Amino acid sequence: MKREELEVLRAKVSCEAVLERAGYEIDVKESTRRAVKYRRRDDIVIVIHDGRGWFDPLSDEKGDVFGLAMFLDSVAFPIAAKAVATLVGFPLSRPEWTSPRSPGPAGDIAERWRNRRTPSPGSDTWRYLCWERSIPSAILRQAGREGLLREGPYGSMWAAHVDNHGRVVGWEERGPDWRGFSTGGSKVLFRLGPSDASRLCVTEAAIDAMSLAALEGSREGTVYLSTGGGWSSATDAALCELAVRPGLTLVAATDANSQGDVYAERLRALAEACGCDWQRLRPPADDWNEVLKAKQNEKRERTKEKSMRPAACAPTASREASPGMRRPLTRPDTDAATREGS
């Protein structure tokens, strides 16, 4: 093919079409408009640049639509180009991405954060976190006191990422129909707990960090962290600065999947480099929020079963006295009087 023909194919065929043809399925929960995650069993590919680029989060592989076809089928460029040409007009199974946010300039991060309210009982954000995500009110109040949560549009949540100086530099955005990160913001760390903690639990999402805190009862001396689903150089630097404190334990509480295991290995390497202890805390479900929701459902079911049990009937009064209350077989005074009168 000529170069002009290849450029036309590159513009017409999305990386998502190549993945869907290869049997990959979109992971809606873990996807955003800017980074769409596709899975095929344990294989993961992230599509970026509006479908024009991709990368493998578990390796250094990345490229355009032709590189993706070569990567998936282990074929040379000419064969990959012909395969891509057959996908012109291929309909994607997923709908178009829509954003709940109104378009506008990014503005100043700190000012945008200050202009949002802290979630309070009864608000849409509070109901989303409590009812749909099963986060206990006590954890939400703690996060609110520490200045970590804000109400986003349409009942969504903003969870602050702060640097090692305590400044808000960005935030995770999660809602019933939305998942993303603040426009113009930086991923560093979401931090729930004391700044001088000796135990650092690193998760992949702020909701997972709050979920693990709920499951552990906000364990003393522990700070619950989130990388926001990414691993920026700023995140690495912030973790290194925290991990050099004496007597510290770094806990890899990442998801129970291949990506979570890769992050756990990065944390292990970081712990070894910083000279601190390391542990792997693997959730029994895919992530800690799934574990928390399952636990809350079990609790509700037990409460429901208990309320449906018939009330216990009062025991029927016995004609026999209890062992400690037996009457004497004879009444000494009466019997004596009888004998005297006989």
C-alpha positions as CSV (number, residue, x, y, z in Angstrom):
1,M,0.0,0.0,0.0
2,K,1.0,3.6,-0.6
3,R,1.6,5.9,2.3
4,E,-1.5,7.9,1.5
5,E,-3.6,4.7,1.6
6,L,-2.1,3.8,5.0
7,E,-2.9,7.2,6.4
8,V,-6.6,6.8,5.2
9,L,-6.8,3.5,7.0
10,R,-5.2,4.9,10.1
11,A,-7.9,7.6,10.2
12,K,-10.8,5.3,9.4
13,V,-10.1,2.2,11.5
14,S,-10.1,2.5,15.3
15,C,-7.9,0.4,17.6
16,E,-11.1,-0.6,19.3
17,A,-12.3,-2.3,16.1
18,V,-9.1,-4.4,16.0
19,L,-9.6,-5.4,19.6
20,E,-13.3,-6.3,19.3
21,R,-12.5,-8.4,16.2
22,A,-9.9,-10.2,18.2
23,G,-12.4,-11.1,21.0
24,Y,-11.5,-8.4,23.5
25,E,-14.3,-6.8,25.5
26,I,-14.6,-3.4,27.0
27,D,-14.2,-3.1,30.8
28,V,-16.7,-0.3,31.3
29,K,-16.0,0.0,35.0
30,E,-12.3,0.6,34.5
31,S,-12.6,2.8,31.4
32,T,-12.8,6.5,30.8
33,R,-13.4,8.6,27.7
34,R,-9.6,9.2,27.3
35,A,-8.5,5.6,28.2
36,V,-10.7,2.7,27.2
37,K,-9.7,-0.6,28.8
38,Y,-10.2,-3.8,26.9
39,R,-9.8,-7.3,28.3
40,R,-9.5,-10.8,26.9
41,R,-9.1,-13.2,29.9
42,D,-5.9,-11.9,31.5
43,D,-4.8,-9.8,28.6
44,I,-5.3,-6.0,28.8
45,V,-5.0,-3.3,26.2
46,I,-5.7,0.4,26.8
47,V,-6.9,2.5,23.9
48,I,-6.0,6.2,23.9
49,H,-6.1,9.2,21.6
50,D,-9.7,8.7,20.6
51,G,-9.0,5.2,19.3
52,R,-5.9,6.1,17.3
53,G,-3.3,4.8,19.9
54,W,-2.9,2.0,22.4
55,F,-0.6,0.5,25.0
56,D,-0.2,-2.7,27.0
57,P,-0.1,-1.7,30.7
58,L,1.7,-5.0,31.5
59,S,4.6,-4.3,29.1
60,D,6.2,-1.6,27.1
61,E,4.3,-2.4,23.9
62,K,2.4,0.5,22.3
63,G,1.6,2.1,18.9
64,D,-1.0,2.8,16.3
65,V,-3.7,0.6,14.7
66,F,-1.2,-1.2,12.5
67,G,1.2,-1.9,15.4
68,L,-1.8,-3.3,17.4
69,A,-2.7,-5.7,14.6
70,M,1.0,-6.8,14.5
71,F,1.1,-7.2,18.3
72,L,-2.1,-9.2,18.6
73,D,-1.5,-11.7,15.7
74,S,2.4,-11.7,15.8
75,V,2.4,-10.9,12.0
76,A,4.5,-8.6,9.8
77,F,3.4,-5.2,8.7
78,P,2.0,-6.1,5.2
79,I,-0.3,-8.8,6.7
80,A,-1.4,-6.4,9.5
81,A,-2.2,-3.7,7.0
82,K,-4.4,-6.0,5.0
83,A,-6.2,-7.1,8.2
84,V,-6.8,-3.5,9.2
85,A,-8.2,-2.7,5.7
86,T,-11.0,-5.3,6.2
87,L,-12.2,-3.3,9.3
88,V,-13.2,-0.1,7.5
89,G,-16.8,0.7,8.6
90,F,-16.6,-1.9,11.4
91,P,-19.4,-0.9,14.0
92,L,-18.2,-0.7,17.6
93,S,-20.4,-2.4,20.2
94,R,-20.1,0.3,22.8
95,P,-22.0,3.6,22.6
96,E,-20.3,6.9,22.2
97,W,-18.8,8.4,25.3
98,T,-20.7,11.2,26.9
99,S,-19.4,13.5,29.6
100,P,-21.7,14.9,32.4
101,R,-19.5,17.9,32.6
102,S,-20.2,21.1,30.7
103,P,-17.3,22.1,28.5
104,G,-15.2,25.0,29.6
105,P,-11.6,26.0,30.5
106,A,-9.8,23.9,33.1
107,G,-9.2,27.0,35.2
108,D,-7.2,26.9,38.4
109,I,-7.3,23.5,40.2
110,A,-7.3,24.9,43.7
111,E,-10.1,27.4,42.9
112,R,-12.2,24.7,41.2
113,W,-11.8,22.5,44.3
114,R,-12.7,25.3,46.7
115,N,-15.9,26.1,44.8
116,R,-17.4,22.6,45.4
117,R,-19.2,21.6,48.5
118,T,-18.2,18.8,50.9
119,P,-20.7,15.9,50.6
120,S,-23.3,15.8,53.4
121,P,-26.0,13.3,54.4
122,G,-28.8,13.4,52.0
123,S,-26.9,14.9,49.1
124,D,-26.7,13.0,45.7
125,T,-23.0,12.3,46.2
126,W,-23.5,11.0,49.7
127,R,-26.3,8.7,48.6
128,Y,-24.1,7.4,45.7
129,L,-21.3,6.6,48.0
130,C,-23.4,5.1,50.8
131,W,-26.1,3.3,48.8
132,E,-24.3,2.3,45.6
133,R,-20.8,1.9,47.0
134,S,-21.6,0.8,50.5
135,I,-19.1,3.3,52.1
136,P,-20.1,3.7,55.8
137,S,-21.0,7.2,57.0
138,A,-18.2,7.2,59.5
139,I,-15.6,6.9,56.7
140,L,-17.2,9.6,54.6
141,R,-17.2,11.9,57.6
142,Q,-13.5,11.2,58.2
143,A,-12.7,11.9,54.6
144,G,-14.8,15.1,54.8
145,R,-13.0,16.3,57.9
146,E,-9.7,15.7,56.2
147,G,-10.8,17.8,53.2
148,L,-10.6,14.9,50.7
149,L,-14.1,14.8,49.2
150,R,-16.2,17.2,47.1
151,E,-19.6,17.0,45.3
152,G,-19.2,16.7,41.6
153,P,-21.8,17.2,38.9
154,Y,-24.8,14.8,38.6
155,G,-24.2,13.1,42.0
156,S,-20.5,12.2,41.2
157,M,-17.7,12.3,43.7
158,W,-14.4,14.2,43.6
159,A,-11.6,12.6,45.7
160,A,-8.6,14.8,46.1
161,H,-5.0,13.9,45.1
162,V,-2.6,15.8,47.2
163,D,1.2,16.2,47.1
164,N,3.6,15.8,50.0
165,H,2.9,19.4,51.0
166,G,-0.8,18.8,51.4
167,R,-1.8,20.8,48.3
168,V,-4.7,19.5,46.1
169,V,-3.3,18.9,42.7
170,G,-6.1,17.0,41.1
171,W,-9.0,14.6,41.9
172,E,-10.5,11.3,40.9
173,E,-14.0,11.6,39.5
174,R,-16.5,8.8,40.1
175,G,-20.2,8.7,39.7
176,P,-23.2,6.5,38.7
177,D,-22.4,7.2,35.0
178,W,-19.0,8.8,35.0
179,R,-15.4,7.9,35.6
180,G,-12.4,10.1,35.0
181,F,-9.8,12.5,36.4
182,S,-9.8,16.2,36.8
183,T,-9.0,18.1,33.6
184,G,-5.7,19.8,34.0
185,G,-5.0,17.9,37.3
186,S,-2.1,15.7,38.3
187,K,-2.3,12.2,39.7
188,V,-0.2,11.9,42.8
189,L,-1.9,10.2,45.8
190,F,-5.3,10.2,47.5
191,R,-4.5,9.9,51.3
192,L,-7.0,8.9,54.0
193,G,-5.4,8.8,57.4
194,P,-2.6,10.2,59.5
195,S,0.4,11.8,57.7
196,D,2.8,10.1,60.2
197,A,1.4,6.6,59.6
198,S,3.7,3.7,59.9
199,R,1.6,1.5,57.5
200,L,0.9,2.6,54.0
201,C,-1.9,0.7,52.2
202,V,-1.8,1.5,48.4
203,T,-4.9,0.8,46.3
204,E,-5.8,1.7,42.8
205,A,-8.9,4.0,43.5
206,A,-10.1,6.3,46.2
207,I,-13.3,4.3,46.6
208,D,-11.1,1.2,47.2
209,A,-9.0,3.1,49.7
210,M,-12.1,4.1,51.6
211,S,-13.6,0.6,51.3
212,L,-10.4,-1.0,52.8
213,A,-10.5,1.5,55.6
214,A,-14.1,0.5,56.4
215,L,-13.2,-3.2,56.3
216,E,-10.2,-2.7,58.6
217,G,-12.0,-0.2,60.9
218,S,-9.6,2.6,60.0
219,R,-6.7,0.7,61.6
220,E,-4.5,2.7,63.8
221,G,-1.3,4.0,62.3
222,T,-2.5,3.3,58.8
223,V,-3.0,5.7,55.9
224,Y,-5.0,4.4,52.9
225,L,-3.7,5.6,49.6
226,S,-4.9,5.6,46.0
227,T,-2.9,6.0,42.8
228,G,-6.0,6.8,40.8
229,G,-5.6,3.8,38.5
230,G,-2.3,5.2,37.1
231,W,1.3,5.3,38.1
232,S,2.9,8.7,37.3
233,S,6.4,9.8,38.1
234,A,4.9,12.1,40.7
235,T,3.1,9.1,42.3
236,D,6.4,7.2,42.4
237,A,8.3,10.2,43.9
238,A,5.5,10.7,46.6
239,L,5.6,7.0,47.6
240,C,9.4,7.0,47.8
241,E,9.3,10.1,50.0
242,L,6.8,8.3,52.3
243,A,8.6,5.0,52.3
244,V,12.0,6.2,53.6
245,R,10.6,6.8,57.1
246,P,12.1,4.3,59.6
247,G,9.9,1.3,60.7
248,L,7.4,1.7,57.8
249,T,5.5,-1.1,56.1
250,L,4.3,-0.7,52.5
251,V,1.2,-2.7,51.8
252,A,0.3,-3.5,48.2
253,A,-3.5,-3.6,48.4
254,T,-4.0,-3.4,44.7
255,D,-6.7,-5.3,42.7
256,A,-6.9,-9.0,42.4
257,N,-6.0,-9.2,38.7
258,S,-3.0,-9.1,36.5
259,Q,-2.7,-5.3,36.5
260,G,-3.0,-5.3,40.3
261,D,-0.2,-7.9,40.5
262,V,2.0,-5.7,38.3
263,Y,1.4,-2.7,40.5
264,A,2.2,-4.9,43.6
265,E,5.5,-5.9,42.1
266,R,6.3,-2.2,41.5
267,L,5.6,-1.5,45.1
268,R,7.7,-4.5,46.2
269,A,10.6,-3.1,44.2
270,L,10.1,0.4,45.6
271,A,10.0,-1.0,49.2
272,E,13.3,-2.9,48.6
273,A,14.9,0.2,47.2
274,C,13.7,2.3,50.2
275,G,14.6,-0.3,52.8
276,C,11.1,-0.7,54.2
277,D,8.9,-3.8,54.8
278,W,6.5,-5.0,52.1
279,Q,3.3,-7.0,52.2
280,R,0.8,-8.1,49.5
281,L,-2.9,-7.7,50.7
282,R,-5.0,-9.2,47.9
283,P,-8.8,-8.7,48.0
284,P,-10.9,-11.9,47.9
285,A,-12.9,-10.3,45.1
286,D,-11.7,-8.1,42.2
287,D,-11.3,-5.0,44.3
288,W,-11.9,-3.8,47.9
289,N,-15.2,-2.1,47.1
290,E,-16.6,-5.4,45.8
291,V,-15.5,-7.0,49.0
292,L,-17.2,-4.3,51.1
293,K,-20.4,-4.5,49.1
294,A,-20.6,-8.3,49.5
295,K,-20.0,-8.0,53.2
296,Q,-22.8,-5.4,53.5
297,N,-25.2,-7.5,51.5
298,E,-24.5,-10.5,53.8
299,K,-25.1,-8.3,56.8
300,R,-28.4,-7.1,55.3
301,E,-29.5,-10.7,54.5
302,R,-28.7,-11.9,58.1
303,T,-30.7,-9.0,59.5
304,K,-33.6,-9.8,57.1
305,E,-33.6,-13.5,58.1
306,K,-33.5,-12.6,61.7
307,S,-36.5,-10.3,61.4
308,M,-38.5,-13.0,59.6
309,R,-38.0,-15.6,62.3
310,P,-41.2,-16.3,64.4
311,A,-41.0,-15.1,67.9
312,A,-40.1,-17.8,70.4
313,C,-43.1,-19.0,72.5
314,A,-42.9,-18.7,76.2
315,P,-42.3,-22.1,77.9
316,T,-45.3,-23.9,79.3
317,A,-45.4,-23.8,83.2
318,S,-44.3,-27.1,84.6
319,R,-46.2,-29.0,87.2
320,E,-42.9,-30.1,88.8
321,A,-40.8,-27.7,90.7
322,S,-37.3,-27.1,89.6
323,P,-34.6,-29.2,91.3
324,G,-33.6,-26.4,93.6
325,M,-37.2,-25.7,94.6
326,R,-38.6,-29.1,95.5
327,R,-41.0,-29.2,98.5
328,P,-40.0,-31.5,101.4
329,L,-41.6,-34.9,101.4
330,T,-42.9,-34.5,105.0
331,R,-43.7,-31.5,107.1
332,P,-41.9,-32.2,110.4
333,D,-44.0,-30.0,112.6
334,T,-47.4,-31.3,111.4
335,D,-46.3,-34.9,111.5
336,A,-45.0,-34.6,115.1
337,A,-48.3,-33.1,116.3
338,T,-50.2,-35.9,114.6
339,R,-48.1,-38.5,116.4
340,E,-48.5,-36.8,119.7
341,G,-52.3,-36.8,119.4
342,S,-52.6,-40.4,118.3
